[in-house]
Each structure stands twice: as C-alpha cells, then as structure tokens.
Amino acid sequence: MNILILGAGGREHTIAWKLSQSPKLTQLFVAPGNAGTSEIAKNIPIGVTDFNEIKEAVLSNKIDMVIVGPEDPLVNGVHDYFLNDDKLKHVPVIGPQKAAAELEGSKEFAKEFMMRHQIPTAAYQSFTSDNLKEGFEFLENLNAPYVLKADGLAAGKGVVILDDLEKAKEELRSMLVDKKFGSASTTVVIEEFLAGIELSVFVLTDGNGYKVLPTAKDYKRIGEGDVGLNTGGMGAISPVPFADQKFMDKIHERIVVPTVEGLKKDHLPYKGFIFIGLIKVGDDPFVIEYNVRLGDPETEVVVPRIKNDLVEVFQAVASEQLNQLDLQLDDRTATTVMLVSGGYPEAYEKGKEISGYDQIEDSLVFHAGTTLNKGRVVTNGGRVMAITSFGDDFKQALKKSYQNIEKISFDRMNYRSDIGFDL
C-alpha cells in the first residue's frame, strides 16, 4: 500500500515510524513532514489544508490511504472533500467527517453533545459579545478559579484559568470584544472548575466498533511543577499509574460507550481517533474536552505501545472490521520528554542546528519542529523533538529519556526535568 500522512509534528513522525515497520507498506509519504519523517518517508511540501494540492499528490503517487494527523484539515472537511470527489472517494481517510469533527471544532458543540448523551462534564454556559453582561453575572455566581474556553480552534492556547474574578471578567471581554483569539473566541464557554488529576483516553472507532487504546497523561505547562504558560505539551507518560481497572471500568461505561453510541445516534460519521481529555475528581471521571485526532505528545507514548501492524489496524478501520481485531499492547511504561526552543510558547527563533540526537541509545527520537537546511537538521518550531523510552515503571523509563537528552544540544534548548512529578 501507498500511504499518505498529513501533518508535520511529533505525532506524524511517530505514526510514520510505526507504519514503516509494516510489510504491507509499499511507499510512505508525509505532507509536509519534517526532518525525521524524511528519513523513513518521502516528504511532500504542501499544506495540510490545501485540499487541491493534496488531491494532486494522492493521484500522482497512487495513494491507497490517507491518515490525518492534525485537527485543522478534519474540522475543515478533508474527509468530506474525498467522499465528494469521484477520483478520490475510493481512497479511505482515517479521521472523522466534518460534522463529527465539530467535537473539537466547537467547545459549545462538544458540551451540547455531552449533555445530550448524559456524559459527565463540568457545568457550563456559552456567551458572545451580545450577552457579555450575562457572562459577567455567570462568573459572579461561580467559585474561583474561573475557566474560560474559546469555542473554536486556538492551537491549544484558547483555555484560560484565572483565580481573580475581575481578571476573569477582563479576560472574557478581551476574548469576546477584543477578539483575543480571533474568530475562535466569537463564542466563549465558561465552565465550573473541577479539581483533580488529568489523563487522556484514546479510542479508535470505525463508526461501529471501537478499540480503547492505552491511557496517557501529558504535561501542558512550560514550567517545572506545572506553572507558567500552556504549551502544546512538554512530555507524557503511558499508562497512567492511578487509572486502575475499577476506574477504567467507570470511564468505559460512563464515557466511552455513550460517546461512541452518541456519534451513531446523532448520525456523526466517524472513522478515526477520539481523544477524550478527562479529569479524575475523587474516584469519578469527567470529560474536559474531546479532540478528533491523536494528541501530541501522547502519540509518542501511546503508538509505540501498540504491538499490532498499524497498517492492518487502519485497514480494519477503513473496512469497518475493527471489532474483529485483537489489539495487542506492550505492558511496559513509555515516557516522552519534549525538547523545545528557548522562549517557547512565546516568541522563539528557528534555524538552530541540532546535534547529538544520532548518539541516542535505548530511546526513540521523534522529530516535531525540525527541518533540513543544507543537509543539517535544524529547529523549525516551538516543540522540536520528543525523546521516548520504555521501562518497567515511569521512573525507570524517564531516567533513560533524561540520560539520552544530555547527548542532544541546540542553542537555548529547554525541557522540563520533572515529568511525572505528580504521580
């Protein structure tokens, strides 16, 4: 099979790495890809939402399957684009259709879905600039801290949590009136704050059957001890030590089953990954958010734990035979630590040469924000590389990742040395 992956990050390099191990793979393409994917696949320099260029690439390279990494093309309807084109409709796309992708495209849509299907989540209300005053009143009736979420896609930065009521009101005005997040904050969802510990559960569905993939926990804040600005993720651990069987049974019964059944009841066509962001409050799971693709950097710990041939897994999704698949998982713990550019998640420089990553032993290196410049691997984003290791527990796995990180360097390289601190 010839397969095309859309995307350029650590998630896409990890999927490419796993697919490249399959005897069923003929040729692998990644658009646009990064320096890491270029070693195992052919990079095609086109944007993930340039559907016309994607069509040309699919036809000229005789692509048999497309796997969509990031959320943008899904929310913009890449799957529907294929289904509505006579030359493309025979090519399976792994990722939901546009109507279902609204689960990530709109926080309000996701909240309404959860309420409709009795899926446990925080109490909320939605506001626009037209009812700003009501938004202020709603905040006044909540206890701190205050959770404000831009309704649309904001590259992982549209959620603000504040302890001060006046600052929360200022933030609401900034989001709605001053368009802090552009069109993404035309509507803002205000939620009650849930105190607990977060984790993610990944489900793969073919629209009928489904498989629950390994749990993971990622670390979003830039600073040690989970302080500072939110990032796209600074590291991850899988499985999550506190998610015992009793807790997983609750997640399955109260959240996974109603989500999959809810998609069917609402006629939301779904073939792909469902990322369920959860919080454990006491002994009970609540949904914080849905994403309609694999998380990053969670992919870098979840996918390496899948023992199956990933091409076969995706073929089962395409042919709606997922229930017949016996999913095999590695029992060991996987951890990943993200190396980031100095200044990230605020302003940072690109083009810094990276050295030492080829000296890594007993860990996996997944490129995220990298590119090739005159044959040299240089930084090309905020999150640059993820170093993944296996161990009998997360401490042993992390020790390997940190030992290998000492071999890697680039100007102003930064990372968190406390991944797993709260476990």
C-alpha positions in Angstrom: 0.0 0.0 0.0 1.0 3.6 -0.6 0.0 5.7 2.4 0.0 9.5 2.9 0.1 11.1 6.3 -1.0 14.7 6.7 1.0 16.7 9.2 4.4 17.8 10.3 4.8 17.1 14.0 6.0 14.5 16.5 2.6 12.8 16.2 3.1 12.3 12.5 6.7 11.1 12.8 5.6 8.6 15.4 2.8 7.3 13.1 5.2 7.2 10.2 7.8 5.3 12.3 5.2 2.6 13.2 3.7 2.3 9.7 7.2 1.9 8.2 7.6 -1.4 10.2 4.7 -3.0 8.2 5.4 -5.5 5.4 2.1 -4.3 3.9 3.6 -0.8 3.2 4.9 -0.1 -0.2 5.7 3.6 0.0 5.1 6.2 2.7 4.5 9.9 2.0 4.2 12.7 4.6 2.8 16.2 3.8 4.6 18.4 4.7 6.6 16.2 7.2 9.8 17.2 9.0 13.5 16.2 9.1 12.6 12.9 10.9 10.0 11.8 8.5 12.3 12.5 5.6 14.5 9.5 6.8 11.7 7.0 6.5 9.2 8.5 4.0 9.0 11.0 1.1 8.1 14.5 2.3 5.7 16.4 0.0 5.9 20.2 0.7 2.2 21.0 0.8 -0.1 22.4 3.5 -2.5 20.2 5.4 -5.5 22.3 4.4 -4.5 22.7 0.7 -7.0 20.1 -0.4 -6.5 20.6 -4.2 -2.7 20.1 -3.8 -3.4 17.0 -1.6 -5.7 15.6 -4.3 -2.9 16.0 -6.9 -0.4 14.3 -4.6 -2.9 11.4 -3.9 -3.5 10.8 -7.6 0.1 11.3 -8.8 1.5 9.0 -6.1 -1.3 6.4 -6.4 -2.1 6.7 -2.7 -4.3 3.9 -1.2 -5.0 5.5 2.2 -4.7 8.9 3.9 -4.1 9.3 7.6 -4.9 12.8 9.0 -2.7 13.9 11.9 -3.8 17.4 13.0 -7.3 18.8 13.6 -7.3 21.7 11.1 -7.9 19.6 7.9 -10.6 17.5 9.7 -12.5 20.5 11.0 -12.2 22.0 7.5 -13.7 18.8 6.0 -10.9 16.9 4.3 -12.7 13.6 4.7 -15.8 15.1 3.0 -13.7 16.5 0.2 -12.5 13.0 -0.6 -16.0 11.5 -0.4 -17.4 14.2 -2.7 -14.7 13.7 -5.4 -15.2 10.8 -7.9 -11.5 10.4 -8.3 -10.8 10.3 -4.5 -13.9 8.7 -2.9 -12.3 5.2 -3.1 -9.4 6.3 -1.0 -10.1 5.7 2.7 -9.4 8.6 5.1 -8.6 7.9 8.7 -10.2 10.8 10.5 -13.9 11.9 11.1 -16.0 13.8 8.6 -16.6 17.5 9.2 -19.9 17.2 11.1 -18.2 14.9 13.7 -15.0 16.9 13.8 -17.1 19.7 15.4 -16.5 17.8 18.6 -13.1 19.6 18.6 -14.0 22.5 16.3 -16.5 23.9 18.8 -16.4 23.6 22.6 -20.1 24.5 22.7 -21.0 21.7 20.2 -19.0 19.3 22.4 -20.7 20.4 25.6 -24.2 20.1 24.0 -23.2 16.6 22.8 -22.2 15.6 26.3 -25.3 16.9 27.9 -27.5 15.2 25.3 -25.9 11.8 26.0 -25.5 12.2 29.8 -21.7 12.1 29.6 -20.3 13.6 32.9 -18.7 17.0 32.4 -18.4 20.4 34.2 -21.4 22.7 34.3 -21.1 25.5 31.8 -22.7 28.3 29.8 -21.8 29.9 26.4 -21.6 33.6 25.8 -21.0 36.0 22.9 -20.2 39.8 22.8 -24.0 40.3 22.7 -24.6 38.9 26.2 -21.3 40.0 27.8 -23.2 41.3 30.8 -24.8 37.9 31.4 -21.3 36.4 31.2 -20.1 38.7 34.0 -23.1 37.7 36.1 -22.4 34.0 35.4 -18.8 34.4 36.6 -20.0 36.2 39.8 -22.1 33.1 40.6 -19.1 30.7 40.3 -16.4 29.9 42.8 -12.8 30.6 41.8 -10.9 29.5 39.8 -12.7 30.5 36.6 -12.3 28.5 33.4 -12.8 30.4 30.1 -12.6 28.5 26.8 -12.5 30.0 23.3 -15.2 28.0 21.4 -13.1 27.4 18.2 -9.6 26.1 17.4 -6.9 28.2 19.0 -3.9 25.9 18.6 -4.1 24.6 22.2 -3.9 28.1 23.7 -7.6 29.0 23.9 -8.2 27.9 27.5 -7.6 30.4 30.4 -7.9 29.6 34.1 -7.9 32.5 36.5 -8.3 32.9 40.3 -9.3 36.5 40.3 -12.9 37.5 39.4 -12.0 40.9 38.0 -9.2 39.4 35.9 -11.7 36.7 34.6 -14.1 39.5 33.6 -11.3 41.4 31.8 -10.3 38.1 30.0 -13.9 37.5 28.9 -14.1 41.0 27.5 -10.7 40.5 25.8 -11.8 37.2 24.2 -15.2 38.4 23.1 -14.9 42.1 22.3 -11.2 42.5 21.5 -11.1 39.1 19.7 -8.0 37.9 21.6 -8.2 34.5 19.7 -9.7 35.9 16.5 -12.8 34.1 15.3 -12.1 31.2 17.7 -13.4 33.4 20.6 -16.5 34.7 18.9 -18.2 32.4 21.4 -16.7 31.7 24.8 -17.6 28.8 27.1 -17.4 29.4 30.8 -17.1 26.3 33.0 -17.1 25.4 36.6 -13.6 24.4 37.7 -13.1 20.7 38.5 -10.3 19.9 40.9 -8.5 16.7 40.3 -5.8 15.0 38.2 -6.0 14.8 34.4 -5.5 12.0 32.0 -6.3 11.1 28.4 -8.1 8.1 26.9 -7.8 7.3 23.2 -10.5 5.4 21.3 -10.2 4.2 17.7 -13.5 3.7 16.0 -14.6 2.6 12.6 -18.1 4.2 13.1 -19.5 1.0 14.5 -16.9 -1.0 16.5 -14.1 0.5 18.6 -10.9 -0.3 20.5 -9.8 1.5 23.6 -6.1 2.4 23.3 -3.6 3.0 26.1 -4.2 5.8 28.6 -1.7 8.7 28.8 -1.0 11.8 30.8 0.6 14.8 29.3 2.2 17.9 30.9 0.9 21.1 29.3 2.7 24.0 31.3 6.1 25.3 30.3 7.4 25.4 33.9 8.5 22.8 36.5 5.8 21.9 38.8 3.1 22.7 36.2 3.5 26.5 36.3 3.6 29.1 33.6 2.0 29.3 30.2 0.2 26.5 28.5 2.1 24.7 25.7 1.2 22.0 23.2 2.6 19.5 25.7 6.0 19.1 27.4 6.0 15.4 28.0 3.8 12.3 28.5 3.5 9.0 30.3 1.6 5.9 29.4 -0.1 4.0 31.0 -1.3 6.3 33.8 -0.5 4.7 37.2 -3.6 5.8 39.0 -6.0 4.6 36.4 -6.7 1.1 37.9 -9.2 -1.3 36.5 -12.1 -0.1 38.6 -11.6 3.5 37.4 -11.1 2.3 33.8 -14.5 0.4 34.0 -16.2 3.7 35.0 -14.6 5.5 32.0 -15.7 2.8 29.7 -19.3 2.6 31.0 -19.9 6.3 31.6 -17.9 7.9 28.8 -16.5 5.7 26.1 -19.7 3.7 25.3 -22.0 6.8 25.5 -19.6 8.7 23.2 -19.4 6.0 20.5 -23.2 5.4 20.7 -23.9 9.1 20.8 -22.0 9.6 17.5 -24.2 6.9 15.9 -27.4 8.3 17.3 -26.5 11.8 16.1 -25.5 10.5 12.7 -22.0 11.9 13.0 -19.8 9.8 10.6 -16.6 8.8 12.5 -13.7 6.7 11.3 -10.6 7.6 13.3 -9.3 8.5 16.8 -11.3 10.1 19.6 -9.1 11.8 22.2 -11.0 12.1 25.4 -9.4 14.6 27.9 -10.5 13.5 31.3 -10.2 14.6 34.9 -10.4 12.3 37.9 -12.4 14.1 40.6 -12.4 11.9 43.7 -13.0 8.5 42.2 -15.1 9.7 39.3 -14.1 10.6 35.7 -15.4 13.8 34.0 -14.8 14.9 30.4 -12.9 18.1 29.9 -12.7 18.0 26.2 -12.8 16.0 23.0 -10.2 16.1 20.3 -10.8 14.3 17.0 -7.3 13.0 16.5 -4.4 11.6 18.5 -2.8 14.0 21.0 0.8 15.2 20.8 3.0 14.3 22.7 0.7 11.5 23.9 1.1 9.8 20.5 4.8 9.4 21.2 4.0 7.1 24.2 0.7 5.5 23.0 1.6 4.4 19.5 5.0 2.7 20.5 3.0 0.5 22.9 0.8 -0.9 20.1 2.2 -4.2 19.1 -0.1 -4.7 16.1 0.8 -3.9 12.5 -0.6 -0.4 12.3 -1.4 -0.7 8.5 -3.6 -3.7 9.4 -5.2 -1.6 12.2 -6.1 1.2 9.8 -7.3 -1.3 7.2 -9.7 -2.7 9.8 -11.0 0.9 10.4 -11.5 1.5 6.7 -13.4 -1.7 6.2 -15.3 -1.5 9.4 -13.8 -4.7 10.7 -12.3 -3.2 13.9 -14.3 -5.4 16.2 -12.5 -8.5 14.7 -9.1 -7.1 15.5 -7.2 -8.4 18.6 -5.4 -5.3 19.9 -2.0 -6.2 21.4 -0.3 -3.8 23.8 3.1 -3.6 25.3 2.8 -3.9 29.1 5.8 -1.7 29.8 5.5 2.0 30.6 6.5 4.5 27.9 7.5 8.1 28.7 8.4 11.0 26.4 10.1 14.3 27.2 9.8 17.2 24.7 12.7 19.4 23.8 11.6 22.9 23.0 13.0 26.2 21.6 14.1 28.9 24.0 11.3 31.3 24.5 8.5 28.9 23.6 5.5 29.1 23.9 6.1 32.8 23.3 8.5 34.2 20.7 11.4 31.9 19.7 14.0 31.7 17.0 14.2 28.9 14.3 17.1 27.5 12.4 19.2 26.4 15.3 21.4 23.4 14.4 20.7 20.2 16.4 23.5 17.8 17.4 23.8 14.6 19.3 20.4 13.1 18.5 22.1 10.4 16.4 24.0 9.2 19.5 20.8 8.1 21.3 20.8 4.6 22.7 17.8 2.6 24.0 15.4 5.5 23.4 13.4 6.7 20.4 13.7 10.1 18.9 10.6 11.6 17.3 11.1 14.9 15.4 8.5 17.6 15.8 9.6 21.1 14.8 12.6 20.2 12.6 13.6 20.7 9.0 16.7 20.2 6.8 18.9 23.1 5.9 21.8 22.2 3.5 21.8 18.7 4.9 21.8 19.8 8.5 18.9 19.2 10.9 17.7 22.5 12.4 14.9 23.7 14.6 11.7 24.8 12.8 9.1 25.1 15.6 8.5 25.6 19.3 8.4 21.9 20.2 11.5 20.4 18.5 12.0 16.7 19.5 10.4 14.1 21.7 12.6 11.5 23.4 10.6 8.3 24.2 11.8 5.4 26.4 10.4 2.2 27.8 10.7 0.9 31.4 9.1 -1.3 34.0 7.7 1.8 35.5 7.6 5.5 34.6 10.6 6.4 36.7 12.9 3.9 35.0 11.6 5.0 31.6 12.1 8.7 32.4 15.7 8.0 33.6 16.6 6.7 30.2 15.0 9.7 28.4 16.8 12.2 30.6 20.1 10.4 30.2 19.8 10.5 26.4 18.7 14.1 26.4 22.1 15.0 27.8 23.6 14.0 24.5 21.5 16.4 22.5 22.0 20.1 22.1 20.9 23.2 20.2 21.0 26.8 21.1 18.7 27.7 24.0 17.3 24.2 24.2 14.7 23.8 27.0 12.8 20.9 28.6 11.1 20.0 31.8 13.1 17.8 34.1 10.1 17.0 36.3 7.7 15.0 34.0 5.7 12.6 36.3 6.3 14.7 39.4 2.7 14.4 40.5 2.4 10.7 40.2 
